[in-house]
Amino acid sequence: MAEDRIEVDTGTGELLCEIRDRVALITLNRPEARNALSDRLTPALRRMIKQCGDDPKIGALLITGAGNAFCAGGGCQGHGRQFNEGRGGV
């Protein structure tokens, strides 16, 4: 049987997603930053996890990282940007 492969638009190059044979493969794509989470990557990752989890055609979800690291955690660059732009805060 030929392997079905569908690329999914995540809205950012920092996150890649493809579906192969009912498995959603999500790749954190910031190898230069050891795939640290960012203001773009984090919301895209949340959306893709929800979207794939809600899709009855997807049976499994695999999250991986590009390059030599899975995820270095939260990146410090850009933290507080939403607050400083008036979109966050308490």
N, C-alpha and C positions, 0 to 999 in steps of 0.2 A: 504494500500500500504506500502510495506517495505521501510524504509528510506535508501536511497543510501548515502554512506559515502566513500569519497576518501581522503586519506592522500596525501599531496603534499610535496615534498622535497624542503625545502627553502635554503638548503646549510649550515644551522647553527642551532644548538639547541636553540639559542636565539630567534628564531622565528618559530612558528608552524603554519601550515595551513591545513585545511581540508575543503572539499566541501560536503555539505549536501543539497540535494533537491534544487539545483541551488543557494545556499547561500555559499559564501566563508567566512569561519570563520578564521581570522588571529589573533593569540595570541602572544603578546609580552611576552617572556618567560625568564625574568630576575627578578623574584620576590625578590631575595636577594638584588637587587639594585633598587627596586621599579619600575622595567621595564624602567630604564633610557636608552636612546638611546646610542649606542656604535658604534665603528668603524666597527663592524660586523653586528649589528642589523640594522642600518640605511640603508645600501645599499641593504640588503636582503628585508627589508620592501618596499623599492622603487620598487624593481624587482617584488615582489609579487603583489603589488597594480597594476602595469602595466600589468603583466601577467593575473591577474584575470579580470581587466577592459577590456582587449582585447579579452577575451574568450566569445563567444556568448552563451555558455552553462551556464554562470554564470549570474544570474539576480540581485544579491545584494552582497554587501561586508560589513562584520561586523568586526571591529577591537576592540579587547579587551586586557586586561592585566592579566597575571597570578598573583595569590596572592591577596593582599589587595589594590593594587594601579593600576591605568590604566597606567600612565607614568609620571615619575618624571621630565621629560625633558631630556636634554643632559647630559650624564655622563661626568665627568671631567677626569677620568682616560683614558689615551690613546689619549687625544686630542693633536694634533700636531704631533702625531706619523708619519703620512704620510709625513709631511713636513720634519721631522728629518730623515726620511728614503729616502729622495730625490724624493718623489712621488707627492709633492704638492708645494704650494707656488706661489708667484706672480713673 
